[in-house]
Amino acid sequence: MAKKEQKQGKDISEDGPVIVKRGAHAEEYDERKVYASVYFSCRNAHLSEQEAEAIAEKVAPVITGQAKKEKIILSDRILRLITGELRKYSEDAAFLYETHRDLS
């Protein structure tokens, strides 16, 4: 069983990648969050559900693979990676993803 470490009230597995967020807190990487954020960026860019799902299914595993290679990855790096991958499929979705953080 993977040993876990407590970080600001959350369990962090030593097996999986860890994201260091703004404010320096860490959390375990979750591909579902990447998928969801890509999907909703695509939908907000007026892509169909099917297009959004197809893009999210392509982008999420690429980001997961990179996160696993790096083990500890900054959230800003995740942002840049996702934006770069999204640009391959939709400039509008990439723009919305990249700027959403500034608006929220």
N, CA, C and O of each residue as an XYZ file, in Angstrom:
416
protein
N       0.843     -1.181      0.000
C       0.000      0.000      0.000
C       0.888      1.244      0.000
O       1.921      1.282      0.669
N       0.486      2.229     -0.736
C       1.277      3.452     -0.857
C       1.263      4.228      0.453
O       0.222      4.399      1.088
N       2.417      4.682      0.829
C       2.527      5.524      2.010
C       1.966      6.898      1.664
O       2.189      7.414      0.569
N       1.240      7.479      2.602
C       0.664      8.801      2.366
C       1.221      9.789      3.368
O       1.582      9.437      4.492
N       1.282     11.023      2.934
C       1.796     12.104      3.752
C       0.682     13.145      3.874
O      -0.047     13.395      2.913
N       0.556     13.738      5.033
C      -0.474     14.741      5.262
C       0.056     16.119      4.876
O       1.097     16.540      5.381
N      -0.639     16.824      3.992
C      -0.282     18.180      3.575
C      -1.527     19.041      3.712
O      -2.498     18.841      2.983
N      -1.515     19.966      4.606
C      -2.609     20.903      4.817
C      -3.970     20.216      4.760
O      -4.863     20.644      4.028
N      -4.117     19.154      5.533
C      -5.397     18.487      5.657
C      -5.723     17.495      4.562
O      -6.800     16.898      4.581
N      -4.822     17.297      3.599
C      -5.086     16.350      2.520
C      -4.021     15.277      2.515
O      -2.857     15.535      2.820
N      -4.434     14.066      2.163
C      -3.475     12.978      2.011
C      -2.840     13.071      0.636
O      -3.532     13.210     -0.373
N      -1.523     12.993      0.605
C      -0.781     13.008     -0.648
C      -0.072     11.671     -0.779
O       0.735     11.308      0.077
N      -0.366     10.942     -1.839
C       0.270      9.657     -2.084
C       1.685      9.870     -2.584
O       1.944     10.785     -3.366
N       2.590      9.032     -2.137
C       3.959      9.120     -2.631
C       4.084      8.474     -4.000
O       5.100      8.653     -4.671
N       3.071      7.724     -4.432
C       3.121      7.043     -5.719
C       2.782      7.960     -6.888
O       3.449      7.927     -7.922
N       1.760      8.765     -6.726
C       1.267      9.570     -7.837
C       1.888     10.945     -7.893
O       2.543     11.385     -6.948
N       1.675     11.629     -9.019
C       2.193     12.985     -9.152
C       1.514     13.939     -8.172
O       0.370     13.730     -7.767
N       2.233     14.973     -7.808
C       1.737     15.987     -6.883
C       1.781     17.333     -7.592
O       2.770     17.674     -8.241
N       0.707     18.084     -7.461
C       0.649     19.429     -8.024
C       0.883     20.419     -6.901
O       0.249     20.340     -5.849
N       1.795     21.350     -7.129
C       2.022     22.442     -6.190
C       1.240     23.629     -6.739
O       1.531     24.151     -7.815
N       0.242     24.035     -5.967
C      -0.679     25.077     -6.393
C      -0.147     26.450     -6.009
O       0.845     26.581     -5.293
N      -0.846     27.474     -6.512
C      -0.528     28.834     -6.075
C      -0.761     28.883     -4.572
O      -1.713     28.280     -4.077
N       0.077     29.578     -3.854
C      -0.016     29.584     -2.405
C       0.789     28.464     -1.789
O       0.802     28.305     -0.569
N       1.460     27.687     -2.616
C       2.414     26.639     -2.219
C       1.788     25.417     -1.559
O       2.523     24.583     -1.029
N       0.459     25.273     -1.567
C      -0.089     24.021     -1.032
C      -0.055     22.964     -2.138
O      -0.078     23.280     -3.327
N      -0.002     21.728     -1.718
C       0.125     20.621     -2.668
C      -1.118     19.745     -2.613
O      -1.771     19.621     -1.577
N      -1.422     19.147     -3.748
C      -2.505     18.169     -3.787
C      -2.172     17.116     -4.828
O      -1.396     17.348     -5.755
N      -2.773     15.968     -4.651
C      -2.540     14.862     -5.570
C      -3.131     15.199     -6.942
O      -4.223     15.759     -7.037
N      -2.407     14.856     -7.986
C      -2.867     15.072     -9.355
C      -4.126     14.245     -9.598
O      -4.220     13.098     -9.161
N      -5.081     14.833    -10.294
C      -6.337     14.148    -10.597
C      -6.687     14.384    -12.067
O      -7.060     15.491    -12.457
N      -6.562     13.337    -12.867
C      -6.839     13.455    -14.306
C      -8.274     13.895    -14.569
O      -8.547     14.544    -15.579
N      -9.187     13.551    -13.678
C     -10.589     13.945    -13.867
C     -10.742     15.461    -13.879
O     -11.582     15.996    -14.603
N      -9.929     16.159    -13.077
C      -9.989     17.626    -13.064
C      -9.506     18.193    -14.392
O     -10.073     19.158    -14.904
N      -8.464     17.594    -14.943
C      -7.959     18.034    -16.246
C      -9.035     17.805    -17.306
O      -9.348     18.700    -18.091
N      -9.595     16.601    -17.318
C     -10.642     16.263    -18.287
C     -11.787     17.274    -18.188
O     -12.226     17.824    -19.198
N     -12.263     17.513    -16.974
C     -13.410     18.405    -16.775
C     -13.102     19.829    -17.214
O     -13.933     20.469    -17.858
N     -11.930     20.329    -16.879
C     -11.606     21.712    -17.243
C     -11.448     21.854    -18.754
O     -11.849     22.868    -19.325
N     -10.870     20.851    -19.404
C     -10.753     20.872    -20.865
C     -12.147     20.786    -21.496
O     -12.471     21.543    -22.411
N     -12.952     19.870    -21.002
C     -14.312     19.692    -21.522
C     -15.104     21.001    -21.432
O     -15.715     21.425    -22.413
N     -15.093     21.633    -20.266
C     -15.889     22.850    -20.095
C     -15.325     24.032    -20.877
O     -16.084     24.895    -21.316
N     -14.023     24.085    -21.056
C     -13.447     25.126    -21.916
C     -13.928     24.940    -23.351
O     -14.261     25.908    -24.034
N     -13.961     23.704    -23.794
C     -14.450     23.408    -25.151
C     -15.929     23.750    -25.297
O     -16.339     24.334    -26.300
N     -16.716     23.392    -24.312
C     -18.156     23.701    -24.369
C     -18.381     25.208    -24.354
O     -19.247     25.715    -25.067
N     -17.598     25.930    -23.537
C     -17.727     27.386    -23.502
C     -17.281     28.029    -24.810
O     -17.667     29.157    -25.117
N     -16.468     27.311    -25.577
C     -16.044     27.779    -26.899
C     -17.044     27.332    -27.971
O     -16.756     27.409    -29.165
N     -18.207     26.870    -27.541
C     -19.321     26.482    -28.414
C     -19.042     25.236    -29.250
O     -19.601     25.074    -30.335
N     -18.183     24.363    -28.747
C     -17.999     23.066    -29.392
C     -19.096     22.133    -28.887
O     -19.607     22.308    -27.781
N     -19.449     21.156    -29.689
C     -20.497     20.209    -29.294
C     -20.013     19.329    -28.137
O     -18.819     19.270    -27.843
N     -20.954     18.653    -27.493
C     -20.586     17.728    -26.419
C     -19.623     16.666    -26.932
O     -18.647     16.323    -26.266
N     -19.909     16.150    -28.124
C     -19.061     15.101    -28.695
C     -17.654     15.619    -28.992
O     -16.666     14.934    -28.726
N     -17.569     16.829    -29.541
C     -16.254     17.420    -29.818
C     -15.492     17.662    -28.521
O     -14.298     17.376    -28.426
N     -16.197     18.193    -27.520
C     -15.562     18.477    -26.227
C     -15.060     17.192    -25.576
O     -13.952     17.155    -25.041
N     -15.870     16.144    -25.622
C     -15.457     14.856    -25.054
C     -14.249     14.292    -25.793
O     -13.309     13.798    -25.170
N     -14.278     14.366    -27.115
C     -13.170     13.827    -27.913
C     -11.864     14.559    -27.606
O     -10.811     13.933    -27.482
N     -11.936     15.869    -27.487
C     -10.734     16.652    -27.190
C     -10.247     16.350    -25.778
O      -9.051     16.144    -25.566
N     -11.157     16.322    -24.816
C     -10.770     16.032    -23.428
C     -10.151     14.644    -23.314
O      -9.206     14.444    -22.552
N     -10.684     13.686    -24.072
C     -10.137     12.321    -24.051
C      -8.741     12.250    -24.663
O      -7.980     11.334    -24.353
N      -8.399     13.192    -25.516
C      -7.056     13.244    -26.100
C      -6.088     14.016    -25.205
O      -4.941     13.607    -25.023
N      -6.554     15.127    -24.652
C      -5.672     16.017    -23.886
C      -5.340     15.443    -22.508
O      -4.176     15.452    -22.108
N      -6.326     14.952    -21.785
C      -6.110     14.503    -20.402
C      -4.997     13.463    -20.268
O      -4.158     13.609    -19.380
N      -4.946     12.422    -21.103
C      -3.861     11.440    -20.953
C      -2.468     12.011    -21.241
O      -1.480     11.575    -20.649
N      -2.394     12.982    -22.146
C      -1.098     13.616    -22.438
C      -0.592     14.351    -21.201
O       0.582     14.248    -20.844
N      -1.483     15.089    -20.555
C      -1.105     15.849    -19.359
C      -0.764     14.887    -18.228
O       0.192     15.117    -17.487
N      -1.530     13.824    -18.090
C      -1.256     12.821    -17.057
C       0.116     12.202    -17.261
O       0.869     12.033    -16.303
N       0.442     11.865    -18.485
C       1.758     11.290    -18.778
C       2.887     12.218    -18.387
O       3.890     11.783    -17.820
N       2.728     13.493    -18.686
C       3.762     14.468    -18.325
C       3.849     14.628    -16.812
O       4.946     14.708    -16.258
N       2.704     14.676    -16.143
C       2.691     14.814    -14.682
C       3.378     13.622    -14.026
O       4.106     13.788    -13.046
N       3.155     12.427    -14.554
C       3.794     11.230    -13.992
C       5.300     11.264    -14.185
O       6.046     10.804    -13.321
N       5.754     11.804    -15.307
C       7.196     11.918    -15.553
C       7.848     12.877    -14.565
O       8.944     12.621    -14.066
N       7.166     13.979    -14.289
C       7.752     15.026    -13.451
C       7.559     14.767    -11.964
O       8.323     15.283    -11.148
N       6.546     13.974    -11.594
C       6.225     13.619    -10.196
C       5.736     14.810     -9.374
O       4.679     14.727     -8.749
N       6.476     15.906     -9.361
C       6.043     17.136     -8.683
C       5.971     18.199     -9.769
O       6.956     18.479    -10.452
N       4.797     18.781     -9.915
C       4.588     19.704    -11.030
C       3.819     20.929    -10.545
O       2.851     20.808     -9.794
N       4.252     22.091    -10.975
C       3.583     23.331    -10.587
C       2.279     23.490    -11.361
O       2.185     23.083    -12.519
N       1.283     24.078    -10.724
C      -0.004     24.274    -11.391
C       0.149     25.168    -12.620
O      -0.573     24.992    -13.601
N       1.080     26.124    -12.580
C       1.323     26.969    -13.751
C       1.835     26.147    -14.930
O       1.515     26.441    -16.082
N       2.621     25.128    -14.647
C       3.113     24.242    -15.714
C       1.951     23.444    -16.305
O       1.871     23.266    -17.521
N       1.057     22.968    -15.448
C      -0.130     22.257    -15.929
C      -0.937     23.187    -16.839
O      -1.393     22.774    -17.906
N      -1.110     24.429    -16.420
C      -1.843     25.416    -17.216
C      -1.216     25.554    -18.600
O      -1.924     25.533    -19.606
N       0.105     25.696    -18.657
C       0.793     25.852    -19.946
C       0.671     24.589    -20.803
O       0.459     24.673    -22.013
N       0.805     23.423    -20.172
C       0.689     22.165    -20.916
C      -0.708     21.990    -21.510
O      -0.854     21.641    -22.681
N      -1.724     22.235    -20.698
C      -3.097     22.081    -21.177
C      -3.385     23.087    -22.285
O      -3.982     22.737    -23.303
N      -2.967     24.327    -22.093
C      -3.190     25.353    -23.110
C      -2.538     24.954    -24.430
O      -3.139     25.097    -25.494
N      -1.315     24.458    -24.356
C      -0.610     24.023    -25.560
C      -1.309     22.880    -26.267
O      -1.426     22.880    -27.492
N      -1.776     21.904    -25.501
C      -2.490     20.773    -26.098
C      -3.832     21.215    -26.683
O      -4.209     20.783    -27.772
N      -4.546     22.070    -25.965
C      -5.844     22.548    -26.451
C      -5.705     23.316    -27.762
O      -6.568     23.225    -28.635
N      -4.619     24.073    -27.895
C      -4.407     24.859    -29.124
C      -4.364     23.976    -30.368
O      -4.685     24.433    -31.465
N      -3.971     22.726    -30.204
C      -3.928     21.799    -31.341
C      -5.329     21.535    -31.895
O      -5.482     21.156    -33.056
N      -6.343     21.736    -31.062
C      -7.710     21.397    -31.435
C      -8.629     22.610    -31.546
O      -9.520     22.637    -32.394
N      -8.418     23.615    -30.693
C      -9.301     24.784    -30.691
C      -8.604     25.974    -30.036
O      -8.339     25.973    -28.834
N      -8.315     26.984    -30.847
C      -7.722     28.216    -30.310
C      -8.656     28.869    -29.293
O      -8.210     29.362    -28.257
N      -9.948     28.867    -29.595
C     -10.916     29.500    -28.693
C     -10.952     28.804    -27.335
O     -10.944     29.464    -26.296
N     -10.992     27.483    -27.342
C     -11.011     26.733    -26.081
C      -9.719     26.959    -25.304
O      -9.748     27.082    -24.079
N      -8.590     27.014    -26.001
C      -7.307     27.266    -25.337
C      -7.304     28.641    -24.688
O      -6.849     28.796    -23.555
N      -7.811     29.639    -25.405
C      -7.881     30.995    -24.857
C      -8.770     31.027    -23.621
O      -8.406     31.617    -22.604
N      -9.930     30.396    -23.707
C     -10.846     30.378    -22.565
C     -10.230     29.663    -21.368
O     -10.375     30.111    -20.231
N      -9.549     28.559    -21.622
C      -8.895     27.836    -20.530
C      -7.822     28.703    -19.882
O      -7.746     28.807    -18.658
N      -7.000     29.319    -20.715
C      -5.868     30.110    -20.218
C      -6.320     31.326    -19.419
O      -5.680     31.693    -18.433
N      -7.409     31.950    -19.832
C      -7.845     33.188    -19.182
C      -8.874     32.969    -18.083
O      -9.154     33.898    -17.325
N      -9.442     31.782    -17.969
C     -10.477     31.531    -16.964
C      -9.996     31.829    -15.557
O     -10.734     32.403    -14.757
N      -8.767     31.447    -15.248
C      -8.224     31.641    -13.904
C      -8.190     33.121    -13.540
O      -8.429     33.491    -12.391
N      -7.893     33.963    -14.521
C      -7.825     35.397    -14.263
C      -9.204     35.999    -14.019
O      -9.331     37.013    -13.333
N     -10.230     35.376    -14.579
C     -11.582     35.892    -14.445
C     -12.290     35.389    -13.202
O     -13.196     36.048    -12.690
N     -11.882     34.225    -12.712
C     -12.605     33.637    -11.575
C     -12.032     34.078    -10.253
O     -12.525     33.673     -9.201
